[in-house]
């Protein structure tokens, strides 16, 4: 019989363990930020799996970048909308 394909959860947790020394080398406040990013990854396992990316780190980083871009978009959206209203455009 052939080997089964490891689940995305298994692959993500393996990579997380690979990154543990990196996390420990960060200052405490950045360790906390890194843990928050790992939570983002855990919450987006379905999207990571759908990416069908052979290198799980690429899909994990894509999930982080997408989350950060979404957060940035939300923070800047009101200012952009206000400028449009001030100029009479929509």
SVG drawing of the C-alpha trace seen along z (x, -y; Angstrom):
<svg xmlns="http://www.w3.org/2000/svg" viewBox="-20 -67 38 69">
<polyline fill="none" stroke="black" stroke-width="0.4" points="0.0,0.0 1.1,-3.6 1.8,-6.1 -1.0,-8.4 -0.6,-12.1 0.0,-14.0 -2.8,-16.3 -2.3,-20.0 -2.5,-20.2 0.3,-17.7 2.4,-19.6 1.7,-23.0 2.6,-21.7 5.8,-20.2 6.9,-23.5 5.9,-25.3 8.3,-23.0 11.0,-23.7 10.5,-27.4 10.8,-27.1 14.4,-28.1 13.6,-31.2 10.8,-32.0 13.0,-31.6 15.7,-33.9 13.2,-36.8 12.7,-39.3 9.7,-38.5 7.3,-41.0 8.2,-39.7 7.7,-36.1 4.1,-37.1 3.6,-38.6 5.0,-35.5 2.6,-33.3 -0.3,-35.5 0.9,-34.8 0.9,-31.1 -2.7,-31.4 -3.5,-33.1 -2.0,-30.1 -4.0,-27.6 -7.2,-29.5 -6.5,-29.4 -5.7,-25.7 -8.5,-25.2 -7.1,-27.9 -3.5,-26.6 -4.7,-23.1 -6.6,-24.5 -3.4,-26.2 -2.0,-22.7 1.5,-24.2 4.2,-21.5 6.2,-23.7 3.9,-24.2 6.0,-27.3 5.0,-29.1 1.3,-28.5 1.7,-29.4 3.4,-32.7 0.8,-33.5 -1.9,-33.1 0.0,-35.5 0.5,-38.1 -3.2,-37.9 -4.2,-38.4 -1.9,-41.4 -3.1,-42.9 -6.7,-42.5 -6.0,-44.1 -4.2,-47.0 -7.1,-47.4 -9.6,-47.6 -7.4,-50.2 -7.0,-52.4 -10.4,-52.0 -12.3,-54.7 -9.7,-57.4 -9.9,-56.3 -13.7,-56.4 -13.6,-59.9 -11.4,-61.3 -13.8,-60.0 -16.7,-61.7 -14.7,-64.9 -14.1,-64.9 -17.6,-63.9 -16.7,-60.5 -17.7,-57.0"/>
</svg>
